[in-house]
Amino acid sequence: MSTKNIVQTPIVTADILRSFDISGPRYTSYPTADRFVEAFTEGAYTLALEQRHIGGNALPLSVYVHIPFCESLCFFCACNKIVTKHHERSAEYLEYLSKEIDLHMKYFGNRQTISQLHLGGGSPTFFSDAELTQLMQLLRKNFTLASDGEYSIEVDPRTVNDARLEHLAALGFNRLSFGVQDFDEDVQIAVHRIQPAEQVFSLVKTARRLKFDSVNVDLIYGLPKQTSESFTHTLNQIVELKPDRIALYAYAHLPERFKPQRRISEYELPNAQTKHEMLSDAITIFLSAGYVYVGMDHFALPEDDLAIAKRQGRLHRNFQGYSTQPECDLISLGVSAIGRVGATYSQNAKTLEEYYGYLDQGRFPVVRGLALSRDDLVRRAVIMAIMCQGEVDYESIELAYIINFKEYFSSIQDSLKELEDLGLLDMDDNGLQVTGRGWFFVRAIAMLFDRYLQTDRNRAQFSKII
């Protein structure tokens, strides 16, 4: 089956949006991070590193660096961050990143090639230009950056100007992601993030002049003070801005888990019907403007690498979201960072004190993770095929894992049929394929194959799938 013929202008009605107003994972991994266990510690991680080269078939390498600092607090934020105006703290953090890299070099040797690098946070641009230079020099000292690799950084528009963007380009970054969320001033005040649209427009213009390969903007719907009318205005401004990629996320209000969200009044949040209208309007506006719906809240211009990868069936997914890079091991550096090596996931300590403490002892700061079971691997392969290619070929799964697909997943056949009746997928004896409409509900399809969700219906910890 091929994804090339998937219609890019499906009908997404308010009724079907309401029927899928449920919570679920984003599937940047399977199993999801909430399934990690504390029994997976440094010893399990070093074993995974040692086993990378057994048989000479090590996966390509990707690197993620988590920079947790922010100058000001955004009330909607659910990231692991440290709000401070004391920039001297980043110098110390950089020293510990160097220690963590040194530990990895004992297992990799020098100059292993990496094809993907992502700096996230927090706000990576909290680092000064000199500190970003030092970090990139540190990475280049220990790794070889592939000439055709993806090197991206998340940018808080309030922390950069034209000169800083020029510096990022000189350092080798070729992809930028601007946190916009909403251009409406009332909404920005309500979430404590003031950044005029003119500022973002100017920065994107500079990024194009500097010939960055791709510029992404992040939007959030469901924020306090948002209305259908105000958000439509923002959407039209985004179309005018014409970024290469757009990430459109639903705000998940979980104040019991994320302390900053307690500053948001629930009475100022749009109701479910308004959120459905905002999502429906966004889909209509972006598709009408020529964007391709890549999947999982992501839109891209047809000529962007992400859209091309989807057309060609080369889309991949990792902890940073969709990627054009082949499946790879992900080495994650920094406090709370999550990585993947072989059939394992790992996460670093979540506080600076604990993170620094491990490294002072010459130990990896891994405090939890997961070694995947055979069943996990089977389900991961199916879920990632759904999330990335929009199709599952039964025979390929059967040959790879020595199973009978329909027997293995017999308990969900009726549920799959219900989604087929809704027009979200097509099935035959050879496999299943996500329809054009189904791409907008791809998380709901993937969730059927999640064994943990089938045995644990408590999904309150996840964001809404639309």
N, C-alpha and C positions, 0 to 999 in steps of 0.2 A: 504494500500500500504506500501511497505517496501523499505528502502533505502539501504538494504544490497546488492542488486544486481547491484548497480550503477557501471558502468565500470570506472576504475581509469586511463585508458589510452585513453581518447577521442582524436579525431582529431580536432585540433584547427588551422585552416588555417589563412594565412595572410589576405585573403579577409574578413573573418568574424571578425578578430581583427579590421580591418579598419572600418568595418560597425558599430562597437560599440565604436569608438573613441569619446565618449561623456562624459560629466560630470554628476556626480550624487552623492547622499549621501552614506555614509558608513553604515548607519543604525545601529549604536551602540544604537540608540533609535529611536522610532517613536512616535510622530512627532520629527523631527530633531531639534537640538539646535538653529538653525536660526529662529525657530518659537516661541521661548520663548518670553514672554512679561514682561515689567517692572511693570505691574499691579500686578504680582505675587511677593509678598514681604514676609517679616518675618511672618506676620499674617497668610498667607496662608500656610506657611511651618510649623508653630507650630500647626496649625489645623490638618495638615496631620500627624504629630507626635502623636497628641492626639488620632487620629482615628485608629492608628496602631493596637491597642489591642481590639478594639470594636468587640465583637463576639468571642474573643479568638482565632482568626485565623491569627495572625500576621505572615508575611513572615519571613523566615530566614534573617539574617543580614550579610551584607558585608560592609567593610570599605575601602575607598580610601583616601590616604593622598597625597596632591599635595605639592611638595617641589620645588619652582620655580627657585632656584639659579643654575647658571652655572659659571664656571671659565672663559670660553672663548666662543665666538660666532661662531656657525655653520651657514654658510650663507643660507643653505637650510631650516632652522628651521622655523616651523609655530606654535610652542608651546608658551604658555604664560610663559615667563621666565625672569629672572633678571640676567644679566651678571655682575659679580663682583668678585674681588679677596679678598674682605673684609669678611673673614669667621666669624667675630664677629656678622654679621647680622643674621646668622642662629640661634644664641642663643636667640635673641629677638623673632624671628619667632616661635621658639619652645615654648616660653612662651605663645604666642597667640594661638597656637594649643591647649595648655592645657586649656585655657579659653573656646575655642570652644567646646572641649570635655565636660567640666563641664556643659555647657549649655544643652548639649544633655542628660546628666545624670539625669536631672530633669524630663525627659520624659521616660527614659529607666530603671532607677534604676541601681543598680550595677550588674556587672558580667553577663550581657546578652551574650550569645554565638554568636561568629562570625565565619563563615566558610570560609571566603575569605578576605584577606587583600592585598592591592596593594599599593606600594609606587611609584609614578610617578613624572614627572617633565617636564622641568628642568632636573637636575641631582640629584636624591636623595643621591647619594654618595658624594655630596658636603658637607653633614653633616659629622662631624668627627665621629670616632667610639664611643666616649663618648656620642655625641648627638644622634646617632642612638640607643644606649643603653637606654638613657633617654626616647626617644620616645617610644620604645618598652615596657619599664617599665610602662610608662604612660598608654599605651593601655591595658596592662595586668592588671593594677590596676583597670581599669574600665570595662573591658570585659573579657570573657573567650574565649580563642582561642581553637577551636575544634581540637581534636587530629588528625583528618583526613582532616584538612582544607588546602587550598591553600594560601601560604604566599609568595608573590613575590615582587621583587624589580627591577627597571630598573637600569642598571649599565653602566656608562661611563667607558670603559676599561682604559682610561687614568688616572682615579682617584683611581684605586684599584691595589692591589698586592695580593700575596698569603695570607699574614697575614690578610688583610681586608676581603677576602673571607671566611677565617676561622672564623672571627668574625661574619660575616653575618650568617653563618651556626649556630654558637653558639646562636645567637639571635632568631633562629627559622625560618628563611627564608628557604623555600625549593624549590623555583623556581627563576631563574635568567634570565634576558633579557639583552643581550649585544647589544649595538648600534654599528653595524659594517658599514653599508651603502655601502661601496665599499673598496676593498683592494688596488686598483690601486693608486699609489703615486700621479700621475698627478691629478686625480680626488680629492683625499684628499686635495691637495694643493688648488685646485679651490674652494672647499667648506670650507676651513679653519678648517679641522679636520684631523690631522696627527696622525695615530695610526698604527704601523706596524703589518702585519699579524702575525708575530712571537709572538707579545704581546698577541693577542687574543687567539692564539693556546695554549699558556702557561696557560692563565687564565682558559680556558675551561678544560684543562687537570687537573688543580687543582680542579675545580668544580666537576669533575667526581670522583676524589679521595675523596672529602668531601661528596660524595653521595647526592648531590642535586637531587631532584626528576626529574627536567626537566631544560634544558638549551635552551634558545631561542636566535636566532640572528635576528636582523633587517637588511634588505637590501633595497636599494632604486635604482630604475632604472629611467633613464631620467635626471641624474645629468650632470653638465657641464664636458666636456672633455671625457665623456663615449663614447665608441664605442662598437659595437657588439663583436669585438674580445677581447677588454679589459675586458668587463663584463663577457664574457664566462670564462676567466681566473679566475675571482673572483668566479664565480659559481662553477668551478671545485675545487677551494680551500675550498669552503664551504662544498662540498660533502666530501672532505678529512677530514675536521673538524668534520663532522657528528653531528651537534647539534640535540637535540630531536625535536625542532620546528624551523621553518623558517617563518618569516613574510617578504613578498616581496611587497613593496609599490611603486606605481608610483609617481614620484616627480611632485607636482603641483606648477607651477611657477606663483605666484600671488603677484608680487612685490607691487601692489597698496594696498594690504591688509597687507603684512608682510614685514616690513622695511628691515630686514636682507637680504632678497632676492634681494634687489636692488643692492647688491654688485656682483651679478651673471650676467655675460654678456649673453644676449639671443643668441648671435652668437656662443657661446660655447655649447649650449644645443643641444643634438641629435634631429634630426627631427622625425616626427611621424613614418616614415617607420623603422628607426633604433630602436625606442622604441618598435615597434611591434616585430621586430626580437629579441630584448633582452628578451621580455616577452615569446615569443615562445620558445627560447632557454632555458630559465629558467624552463619552464614547462617540456620540454623534458628531460633536465638533471636531475631534481629532481625526476620526476616519474621513470626514468630509474635507479636512485640510490635507489629506494625502498620507497621513501616518498609517503604518501597519501595526496592528495589535500583535505584539510578540507573545504575550501571555503573562499571567501573574502581574497585572497592573502596569505592564511596560508597553510603551509605544515607541516606534522608531521610524524615521524617514526611510523610504524604500532603498535608498542608496547607502544607508548606514550598515556597517558590518554586522550588527545584530540582526537586522531585517534580512540581510543576505544569508546569514547563517541559518535563520529559520527556514527560508525558502529552500535551501540546499540540504536541510536535515542535519546541520552540524551544530545545533545549539546545545550548550551544556549548562549545568547549574551547580553552584557551590555556595559557600557561606556568604559571599558577596552578591549573590543573585545570578542572573543570566550572564553567560560568557560565551565568546566565540572560541576560546582556547580549548584544546583537547582535555579530556579527563586527566587530572594531575593530583599529586600529593600537595597538600597545602600546609606550609610551615607558618604558624601564626606567632607573632612576637608581641609582647606587651601584656599589660594587666588585662585579665578577663578574656584574652584572645582565644578563639576556637579554631583548631586545626584538624587536618585529616592526614593520616599516614597509613597507606595500605587499607586494611579493613578495620581501622580504628579511628575514633574521634577523641580529641582531648581538649581540655580547657584549662587555662592558667588561672592562678589565684585572682580573686576579684578586688582585693584591696591593695594599695601600694605597699603598705607595711608588710603584708604577707608575701607579696611578689618580690620585694626587695630582700626579705629575709631568706627565702629559698636561694636566690642568686648569691647572696653573701656567703652561703654555705657551699657554693659551687654546685647547686642542684637545679634541675629543671623545675620551674614553678608550676608544674601540672598538679592540679588538685582533684580533678574528676574527668571522666570520659567514658568510653564504651568500646569494647571489642565486639564487633558484629558477629552474630550467629549466622548459620547458613540460611535460616528463614529471613533474617534481616537483609541478607544480600539479594535473595530472590525478590523480595518486596521492594528493595531500593532500586533494583534494575527496572522493575515495572513502573514504579512511581516516577522515576526520572525519565523514562521513555514517554510517559504521559505528559509530564511537565515540559519536556524539551521538544520532542518530535511530534507529540500529539497523536501517537499511535503505538500499539503494542502488537508485535508479530509473535504469535504463540510459539511457532516453531523455534525461533531464535532463543526464546527464554527456555523452552524445553530442552534444547540441545546444550545450552550453557549450564543448566542446573539439574538436568536429569529428572525432570518432573513431567507430569501430565497437567497442562495448564488448567483445563476446565475442572479436573478433579481437585487440584490443589486449591483452587479458589471457588469451589462449588458453593460455599456458604453465601457468596455475594452475587450469585448469578441473577437472582430475582431483583436485587437492588440495581444491578447494571441494566437490566431490562427496563426498569422504571426510568432511568436516565435516558435510555434510548427512546422511550415513548415521549419524553419531553423534548426530543430533538437535540440532545447534548452530545450524543455519540452514535456511531453506527457499528454494528457487530456482524460478523459472519464466522464461518468455521475456521478462518485463518487468523483472525485477530480483531482488534477493535480500533476505531479511529475517532478522534475528537472532531466534532463538526465546527463550523464557523461560530455558531452560537455557543457551543460547548467550551470554546477557548476562554470565554469570559467567566466560566465556572469550573475551570480546570482543577482547582483545589478540591472541589466537591467530588470530582471523579477520582482523583488520587486518594482521597480520604477513605474510599471504600476498600482500598488495598492495605490500609494501615492497621496492622494487627493490634497495636496498642490502643488505638481509638475504638476498635471494636469491643475491646474488653474494659475500657475505661471511658465512660461517656462524659466525664467532667472536662469540658473544653473551655471553661471560663478563662483559662490562662492565655488563650490564643486570641488573635484579632479576628474580626469578622471577615469572612472569605470574600465579601464584596465591599 
